[in-house]
Amino acid sequence: MSHSLRLPRRYVLLALASSALLQGCASSTNTMTAAPSEQPIPPTNLDLSTYSLNRPVGSTVAQASSPYYRFEQFSLDSVDGKRHYRVQLAVPKAPPPAAGYPLLLMLDGNASFASLTAEQLKQMADSSRPVAIAALGYETNLGVDVAARSFDYTPPVPGENPTWDDEARKRLGGGADIFLDLLEQQMLPEIRRRVPSDPSRTTLWGHSYGGLLTLYTLFTRPSLFPRYAAADSSLWWHEGFILNVEAKARPLPAGRTTDLLLMAGSAGLEVQNETRALRPGLDPAMVLAARERRRSVPPDAAPKLGERQALRQGLAVIWKPFPGVSHGPMRPASIPPTLEFAAR
């Protein structure tokens, strides 16, 4: 297996060591499988304006009366008072199973909640496994709070104080552990107080930076959730630092299978061959620097990560590629298979 990532040498060595270790302890039958499609799921909302990061999200399924789901929300602040969260809940009206509903936690909650459709809610309600949804977003009318998301969804890098997400823009990163503490200690208990949900059927989903955080959670707090779904994860962040974290991943919980749905579109290949002219008004130096950062991992970094993870005893990996789907549209495109995955 090739691991020719263009990373700082310390990241490469750790990633290779991790791969060798995982192969040594792997089950001979542990393989990465293709995503199943037990039921057709209606197309997602493909109006990009409804989940663009820098546009208002507009109306969502919560504004329309649904015969299948009820909606509520609550707010809370970060410990330092600098970030403000809005958690939107979609709860099936059907009586819950004895253990509670399967629960899907969606990062980038504003944008993600806006991409849900009435057809998806209906199909989930018509099934025998309706999923409760908690969309973890921010107190803004935009798709995301970019500064807050950049801090919350990126890991701290040892030796950097502070860890920058984008130093040129003075945008801090490195707050993933602080956010996960808040999620574990405050968000989840309040969600479970309001929604009867099954801890053994709980899924964390994220796209882009959210996918980065999803993988970081799997690698550093694997007991927090039994299921993880990551779409077009920003593996390139800090020259592939997440591969360093992967190399030192904590052991998976014993006595159960942990599930990972790993999804990626064509962004990895597109950025390697990016030749499009810059949009008017953008700083060329910043755009070119961003493109170069994204080239710090090869286009097959996601499936290669999936192959390595499939070697871990106790982890079942499903790989689902989306040929021809660019990075932004991967958010809504990844939601239907994630709903199916979470409902299992």
LINZIKA-V487494 format. One record per residue. RES is the residue in one small letter. PHI is phi in whole degrees, 0 to 359 (* if undefined). Layout:
# LINZIKA-V487494
RES;PHI  RES;PHI
This chain:
# LINZIKA-V487494
m;*  s;271  h;229  s;278  l;278  r;275  l;235  p;306  r;305  r;294  y;289  v;298  l;298  l;293  a;296  l;293  a;297  s;298  s;299  a;296  l;295  l;296  q;295  g;291  c;251  a;282  s;286  s;291  t;255  n;275  t;227  m;275  t;250  a;281  a;292  p;284  s;221  e;289  q;224  p;290  i;246  p;304  p;302  t;281  n;286  l;263  d;281  l;301  s;295  t;280  y;222  s;299  l;296  n;249  r;233  p;300  v;283  g;73  s;284  t;230  v;299  a;290  q;280  a;260  s;291  s;244  p;284  y;247  y;227  r;250  f;230  e;207  q;207  f;215  s;235  l;201  d;245  s;292  v;300  d;274  g;75  k;268  r;234  h;232  y;249  r;236  v;252  q;259  l;246  a;240  v;242  p;302  k;279  a;294  p;303  p;286  p;298  a;303  a;273  g;105  y;290  p;300  l;238  l;247  l;262  m;249  l;286  d;50  g;302  n;299  a;294  s;290  f;297  a;291  s;269  l;289  t;241  a;299  e;296  q;295  l;298  k;297  q;296  m;296  a;294  d;287  s;281  s;272  r;223  p;296  v;260  a;277  i;236  a;237  a;263  l;265  g;236  y;230  e;282  t;206  n;271  l;270  g;302  v;213  d;267  v;301  a;294  a;294  r;297  s;298  f;285  d;293  y;260  t;244  p;279  p;289  v;257  p;305  g;89  e;251  n;220  p;272  t;277  w;264  d;280  d;213  e;294  a;300  r;265  k;57  r;255  l;286  g;234  g;87  g;261  a;302  d;292  i;296  f;294  l;294  d;299  l;297  l;299  e;289  q;268  q;237  m;295  l;300  p;301  e;290  i;298  r;290  r;293  r;271  v;233  p;292  s;226  d;264  p;301  s;279  r;230  t;247  t;238  l;258  w;238  g;205  h;239  s;63  y;299  g;297  g;294  l;300  l;294  t;301  l;293  y;300  t;296  l;302  f;282  t;250  r;223  p;296  s;279  l;292  f;223  p;274  r;225  y;225  a;230  a;237  a;242  d;46  s;301  s;282  l;297  w;285  w;303  h;50  e;55  g;80  f;302  i;299  l;288  n;294  v;296  e;302  a;296  k;246  a;302  r;286  p;300  l;284  p;300  a;280  g;83  r;207  t;265  t;262  d;247  l;231  l;259  l;249  m;231  a;204  g;259  s;261  a;299  g;300  l;285  e;299  v;290  q;293  n;244  e;294  t;227  r;296  a;293  l;288  r;291  p;304  g;94  l;272  d;283  p;304  a;297  m;293  v;295  l;294  a;295  a;296  r;299  e;294  r;300  r;289  r;273  s;285  v;234  p;285  p;296  d;261  a;299  a;293  p;296  k;294  l;297  g;300  e;298  r;295  q;293  a;294  l;279  r;283  q;297  g;93  l;243  a;258  v;248  i;249  w;253  k;229  p;275  f;235  p;302  g;81  v;262  s;285  h;298  g;300  p;296  m;296  r;302  p;292  a;296  s;278  i;289  p;303  p;295  t;290  l;300  e;297  f;298  a;291  a;279  r;298
